[in-house]
Amino acid sequence: MTLENIVKLQKEYSLIGIPKDIHYRKEALERLLESIEDNEPAIYDALRLDLNKSEMEANVMEVSQVKSEISFAINHLEQWSRPKRVRTPISLFPAKSYVYKEPYGVSLIIAPWNYPVNLSLIPLVGAIAAGNCAIVKCSKKCLNTSRVIVSIINSTFDKRYVYAIEDALSYDEILAQDYDHIFFTGSERVGKTVMRSASSRLIPVTLELGGKCPCIIGPDADIDMAAKKIMWGKIINAGQTCVAPDYVVLPSECKEEFLVKAREHSNEMVRDPFNNENYPKIINLHHFMRLTKYIMGEEDLYGGRYDDKQLKIEPTLFPNATFDSEIMKEEIFGPLLPIISYTDVDDVLDTIKRRPKPLACYIFSSDREFVDLTVERMAYGSCCVNDCIVQLGNPRLPFGGVGASGIGKYHGQASFETFSNTKSVLMNRSGRDFEMKYPPFTDDKYARIRKFLK
């Protein structure tokens, strides 16, 4: 059966309203949770093959987050789905006002390779919770994990409801279908292609992209703590994380201490990276070569070793980076970390603010005033103070980008909202009316209306 026919089947299934039933949604989420739990060993094996992720990292950063998201949605679904009454102006008396949520219909979910379980299934949780049918497209770059996800989805759901696309289809064929909503996670370059295709049919899009996420270390920061948490954020998945720390700005007088501490913590967390079975690899040769070009272009590095057979690169610091460095021109997506020192914090914050808005921003400081001002001053999708990446663990915090780093938010209730159309309803059950609104518009009527609307 062609993808076009499956989308048509889902359109019909959506129109008859079955996926919209609250009990149906809950039961679907429960089945998805059960299927994930049944297939956990296969998921861990696949992630090990594709990215060399340890079971612990795969559980913490992928599987557990999906399971938590499912449970959160099941527990709050009825509350999210209820019509919300809002205040009505006295001029519209005796009507009452409500906000309803309805599913878009058929949503296409396009997932990336770096967190293939998390970034395919958490959006799917939102689509199901909101009452949609869904088509899921996994990445060809993590083929083993994608096959497991396709198997989980297609063995759990009727294809009229949720269907995972096999890896043979091209992007052109996938994007040519008549969806009601597209949710894309990936690069800015491909995001533009998705948005361009969607615009030709006026399909609403949610784009979860990336960007260069700054770590801003203030003058009063605990350098040892900052170095440890930043290096952890850079080492997880070998830096192949959309919210990974992309570069560090710090006071000039703190630079040497940071470099020493960062190297110490890196060596503690990744002992002998090329013989460490739990240190992730770079996804493929193309990305490996892209990253090693940065290393070959620099002489002064902390680290810089790599193994082209294993596609592994040790965590590497670029201690003399500037905003004009080659490595600062695009998102790194690997275990390389530029360090930029500053003498005037206001100048460096202004420079960051003028750059494309990042998906995440990390602030390290013990000065409450500095933190509050920086949180307010900078533009970003999400922020974490004195830590890295862990903001993703709170389903009550909407996650997503702004500007070049994305459009729209998800996680928890934000996922439900993202996959829902908001309907406004003004309801006059009594049939009573406001006679002054009808012609003819006499001077007396106009005077009374002006007085009433003050």
Helices and strands as residue ranges (DSSP letters): H 3-15, G 18-20, H 22-38, H 40-51, H 55-58, I 59-63, H 64-81, E 84-86, G 90-92, E 96-103, E 106-110, H 118-129, E 133-137, G 140-142, H 143-156, E 162-164, H 171-175, E 181-185, H 188-199, E 205-208, E 214-217, H 223-235, G 236-239, E 247-251, G 252-254, H 255-269, G 273-275, H 285-296, E 306-307, E 312-313, E 316-318, G 326-328, E 336-342, H 345-353, E 360-364, H 368-377, E 382-385, G 390-393, G 403-405, E 406-407, H 413-418, E 420-427, G 435-437, H 443-453
